[in-house]
Amino acid sequence: MDNSGRVFVSDEHVNRITIFDGEGAYRYHWGRPGTEDGELNGPSGIAFDSQGILWVVDS
């Protein structure tokens, strides 16, 4: 969850990060399959650091 209350979910089956608002409603998603910069290949975890930067664990 970010500072705005949005919930971020990594989905390794469709290679994207999905974002929901604080009430659980779908807002948007990002990511596409691949191995280049900006592409995802099985994102299996996410975390925010102390500065609010989202880190994605990707294979």
C-alpha positions as CSV (number, residue, x, y, z in Angstrom):
1,M,0.0,0.0,0.0
2,D,1.3,3.4,-0.9
3,N,0.9,6.7,1.1
4,S,-2.3,7.4,-0.8
5,G,-3.9,4.2,0.3
6,R,-3.7,2.5,-3.1
7,V,-3.0,-1.3,-3.1
8,F,-0.4,-2.7,-5.5
9,V,-0.5,-6.3,-6.5
10,S,2.2,-8.2,-8.5
11,D,0.8,-10.9,-10.8
12,E,3.4,-13.2,-12.1
13,H,1.0,-15.0,-14.4
14,V,0.1,-12.0,-16.5
15,N,3.4,-10.1,-15.9
16,R,1.9,-6.9,-14.5
17,I,1.3,-4.8,-11.4
18,T,-2.3,-4.0,-10.7
19,I,-3.4,-1.0,-8.6
20,F,-6.6,-0.8,-6.6
21,D,-7.9,2.2,-4.7
22,G,-8.3,2.2,-0.9
23,E,-11.8,0.7,-1.3
24,G,-10.6,-2.2,-3.4
25,A,-11.8,-0.9,-6.8
26,Y,-9.6,-1.5,-9.8
27,R,-7.8,1.6,-10.9
28,Y,-5.2,0.6,-13.5
29,H,-2.3,-1.8,-14.3
30,W,1.1,-1.6,-15.8
31,G,3.7,-3.9,-17.2
32,R,4.0,-6.2,-20.1
33,P,5.8,-9.5,-20.7
34,G,9.5,-9.4,-21.6
35,T,13.1,-9.2,-20.4
36,E,13.9,-5.6,-21.5
37,D,13.9,-2.5,-19.3
38,G,10.3,-1.7,-18.2
39,E,9.1,-5.3,-19.0
40,L,8.2,-8.0,-16.5
41,N,9.0,-11.7,-16.4
42,G,7.2,-13.2,-13.5
43,P,7.0,-10.4,-10.9
44,S,6.7,-12.3,-7.6
45,G,6.8,-9.5,-5.0
46,I,6.7,-5.8,-4.4
47,A,7.7,-3.4,-1.6
48,F,7.9,0.3,-1.0
49,D,11.0,1.7,0.5
50,S,11.1,4.6,3.1
51,Q,11.0,7.2,0.3
52,G,7.9,5.7,-1.3
53,I,9.7,4.1,-4.2
54,L,8.1,0.9,-5.4
55,W,10.5,-2.1,-5.9
56,V,9.5,-5.1,-7.9
57,V,11.0,-8.6,-7.5
58,D,11.2,-10.0,-11.0
59,S,12.9,-13.1,-12.4
